[in-house]
């Protein structure tokens, strides 16, 4: 998603158009509607399109290098399942209460991961992205930062980083890997400080609370419509988004990253979440605006093809104009066909 498209969606919304510059546009896994997610190509395209922040999901290798994948299980986004030399690494693991079969980043060195190539995660919905399968490696966090700095130097624009640490409780218990320590060490090594445009996000509580005690980076508690944090078995996200729960989150975090279904009703009306979060002193960043019909409520779809482009621009306008979120995660360009008025 690009800032120009945010402005397009707001052109008919005069009362809030002036505030568009205050809206954070977060490229969800890069420009993932147009390139395989979590590749340098996806991040660079998102930066070229004008994103304020790019969002790498961080997992870790056996030799403790932070790399970017949506999940630590690799077969969904790389060609590892076709690599005979790694067939004996296939494992079953229980991650956050779910049994998962496949190949896991923490069982491979960086050198081994370098031999893999990225592929489109949802080719049935994004067949054009599959044309790029096999072209890109799994990037390290350090390489992503290097790209950001090169693009900043070329454009003169600050570009923020919005990393998510994936499954930190599982990695700590299963492999003794502390993602909080690793991330802080890497940030220091790269010369990144809390004064830089950085948000760190997690669906878990403990890692964010530890980060809050150790550094002053902006922190984002992710919340979903169902379930709860993997490191707090008795806690539900539904409790966390009540006024009382939001007040507790505000003790360690700066914002919540909320599923769109918690911010808007299926009809596009705002819930009370943004107002309640603001009352607690928290910003709200909504995830994720996507262009395909599959990801949109029925009223914003165009046609019956799940991969057809729907009215993501209308959903974006609802989030900004009606709900008043502080930021949006988006996969890419959203302009749909025959969409209703914003």
Buried (B, 14 or more C-beta within 10 A) or exposed (E): BBBEBBBBBBEEBEEBBEEBEEBBBBBBBBBBBBBBBBBBBBBBBBBEBBBBBBBBBBBBBBEBBBBBBBBBBBBBBBBBBEBEEBEEBBEEBEBBEEEBEBBBBBBBEBEBBBBBBBBBBBBEBBEEBBEBBEEBBBBBBBBBBBBBEEBEEEEEEEBBBBBBBBBBBBBBEBBEBBBBEBBBEBBEEBEBEEEBBBBBBBBBBBBBBBBBEEBEBBBBBBBBEEBBBBBEEEBBBBEBBEEEBBBBBBEBBBBBBBBBBBBBEEEBEBBEBBBBBBEBBBBBBBBBBBBBBBBBBEEBBBEEEBBBBBBBBBBBBBBBBBBBBBBBBBBBBBBBEEBEEB
